[in-house]
Amino acid sequence: MQIIKQVEMLRTQVREWKSKGLKVGFVPTMGNLHAGHLSLMKLAREYCDKVVVSIFVNPLQFGPNEDFDSYPRTFEADQQKMQTVGVDVVFYPTVDEMYPCGQEQTLVKVPEKLTGLLEGASRPGHFDGVTTVVSKLFNMVQPDVAVFGQKDYQQYCVIEQMVRDMAMPIDLIRGSIARDEDGLALSSRNQYLTPEQREIAPKLYVTLMDVLTALESGNRDFKALESAATQSLLGLGFDAVDYVKIVHPKTLLDASQQDSIFVILAVARLGQTRLLDNVVLG
């Protein structure tokens, strides 16, 4: 497994692979890896001959009161984990390598109708940071396939639109959510939970599955289902619920009676920890 920090060295390696007709897969991460990340790397390996993983904590997608400086950097442990799943190259750039012009940075923006709701409503500019860094990474790696996780569902939709709008020659794959045995979606944030909070956390998935069951049974009172789920989560011990929303899987707009496919998205808080989860129907 190679560790590459410079863009030109990365491009040289990828060019060499492609000259031999090899297919290149890419998994972008911010490090602090867990089994969910590794499942995406395994998925990339299924589709591709070579796999590149980036580890870069992207300052553009952190707001002024968010945890950029304290975000866990665990590169040595991450290396050991990536070696177990056959990663070929780890791209590990510095901030200066990614953003050589500093604050004078061209931004890539997806329309507000997709980025201004849900996560974007509470984190202004977040998705501009995501699309900008992913666009740069795509240009640097030039992969044939890129793999993203379903847990950050809105992020996947935003990147999917960027790829489509910009005619990027990349096939996107959405990897399913990796879960602990009790159903909790794996996340780097889980390490911040106290033992008591960790007991409560899996109930987010249980609540989403209850909404899914109601939809499968034909219940289309979306607002009532969202409200009931919110109250249930608060009653189960969550400190706050940012949202529970039943939306169309492509537009992320509120579900309508004519829809036959849905995604149920939720963010709930335990202390300072925001837990994201979702389930898809249809």
N, C-alpha and C positions, 0 to 999 in steps of 0.2 A: 504494500500500500504506500503510494507516494503522498507526501505532503507538499503542496505547492502554494506559494504565497504571492507570486507575481502573475499578472494576467498573461504576459507574453509566453511564459513557460507553460501555462495552462493551455493556451492556444496551440502551441507547438505540439504538445502531447495529443490533444484532440485531433489535430490535423493528421498526425501520424496514424492514429487509429482509423480515421475515416478513409485515408489513402488505401487501407487494407480492406475496406468494405465493412468495417465493424460499426455496429449500431450503438449509440451513446445515450445512456440514461442519466438523469440528473435529479437529485433530491436536495432542495435548499433547506437549510435549518439555521437556527440561532444557537445550536449546541445544547449543552445540558441534556444529553440524549437519554431517552428511555425506550422501552420496548415498542412503543407506538412508532417512534422514528425508525427503529430497526425494521419494523414490518414494511415500511415504505421503501426502504433500501432493498429488502428482499423482493418486493414487487417489481422494482426497477430492474433487478437482476433477471427476473422471469422474462422480461420483454427485450432486454438489451444484452449486448456482449460486454460492454464496459459501463461502470457506474461511477459517476462523480457526485460527491456530496460537498456542499459548501457549509462552512460554519462561520457565520458573521452576525454579530449583534448589531442590528441596523439602527443607528441613531435617528434616522428620519421618521421611523414609525412610532417613536416614543413621544408622548406629550410632555409638557413642562412639569407635570406632577407625577409622572410615571417613573418606573424603576430602572432606567437605563444603566445608571452607575452601579446599582446593586444586583443587576441581572446576573444569575450564576454563570461563571465561566469555568468550565470543567474539562479543558481540552485533553489532558492526559487520560482521564477516565473515558472520554468520548472516543479517543483513538482505539483503546482496547475493545470497546464495544463494536466499533465499525469493522475491526479486523475479523470479528466472528461472523460477519455477513458478507464478506467478500467485496468490500468497497475497493475500487482501484485507485482513485485519486481523491484526496481531501483538499479542497480549495479553501485556504485559511488566510484571507487577505486582511490587511490593516484597514483602518478607516481612511487613511490617506491613499491607499491603493484603490479603494472603491470610489472615493470622492476627492480626486486630486485638486479640484477647484474649490474645495471647502463649501462655504455657504452659497457660492454662486453656482447653484446646481439646477440643471434642467430637470423638471418634474414631469412624470408621466401620470396623467389623470384620467380615470374612468368616469363617465357621467355620474352626476350627483344622484340621479334616480336610483342607482345601485349602491353608491358609496355613502349616501347621506342618511340612511336609515339604519336601524338596529345598532350594530357596533359603531358605525360611522356617526350616528347621532350623538353619542356620548364621547367620542374620541375624534374630534375634528382634525383632519389632516392625516389621520392614521393610514388610511388606504392609499393616499398619495405616496406616503413613504413606502408602503408595501409594493405598489405597482412600479415605482421608480427603481427600487432595488432589484426586484425580480426581473424587470426589463433589462437592467444592466447585467445581471447574472446570466440571463439568457444570451445576451450578446457576447459575453465573455466565454461561456461554456459551449454555446452553439449545440445544444443537445438535440437528439431526434425525439426523445421522450422526456417529459418531466412529470414527477409524481408528487402529489400533495394529499394531505389528509382531509378526511371528511369533517373532523371535529371543528375546524375553522371553516364552516360551510360557506359563510358569506365571502370570506377571502377567496375560496375556490371559484365562486361565481364571478367575482371581480377579475381575477386573473384569466378566467375563461373568456370573458368579454374582451379583455385587453389583447389576448392572443388572436381572437377572431377579428377585432377591429384593425389591428396592426398587421394582419396577414403574416403572423409569425409561423414559420414552418416547423411547428412543434406539436406533437400529440400529447395531450394532457390525460393523465390517469388519476382518478380519485380513489385513494385507498380508504377502506372502511375504518371505522373507529376501533382502535385497540382498547380493550377494557380489562379491568382487574376481575378477579373471580366473582366479586360482588356486584359487578356492573359499572363501577365508576370508570368513566373515560380517563385513560392515562393522560397525564399532563405534567409538565414541569412544575406547575403551580401546586400540585398535590403535596409536595414536600413541605409546604408551609402550613399544612393543616395540623392542628393539635390532635391527639388521640380521640378526644371527644368529637371534634369536628369531622374526623375521618369516619366515624361511625354514622354520622348524619349524611355525609356527601353522596353515597350511592343512591339515596332516596330521590335525587334529581332524576336519574335514569328511570327509576320505578314510576315516578310521576309522569314522565314523558310517555312511557309505555301505556299508562292508563289512558292518556289522551289519544294515543294511537288506537287502542282498543275501541274507544268510543267512536272514533272516525270510521273504523272498519265496520262497526255495527250500524252505521248510517247516520249518526248524529252530525248535523251540520250547523249547530248553533255555536259557531266558532268563538264568539266573544264570551259566551258563558263557559265554554271549555277552558279558555285562557284564564278567565277570572278564577274559576274553581281550582285550576292547577296552581295559580299564584297563591291563593289562600291555603291550599294544602301544603305547599312548600314552607310557608311561614309557620304553619302549625306544626310541621315536622322538625322545626328548629333552625331553619335558615334565617340569617339575620336580615336579609333583604333579597328582593327579586327585581333585577333590572328589567326583565321582560320574559314572558312566555308568549310566543307568536306562532300562529298557524298560517303559513304563507305558501305561495306557489313556488315550486323548487327552482324555477328559472328566473323569474322576475323579482322574487322575494317580496312581492306586494301581497297585501292581505288576501287570504283565500276567498274564493267566491263559490256560490252554489253550483256553478257550472264546472268547477274544477274536479278532476278525478285523481290528481296526484298532489301530494302535500309534503312539506317538511315542517316539522315542529321544532322550533328553535327556542332555547332558553339560556339565560344567564342568571345564576343565583350566587349569593355571597355568604361566605362563612368567615366572620371577622373581616380581614383585609383581602381575603382571597376570592377572586372571581372565578367561578366554575362555569365553563361553557359545555353544552351538550346539545345533541339533536338526534332526531330519528326521522326517517323518510318513509312515506307510504306511497307505493305505486311507482 
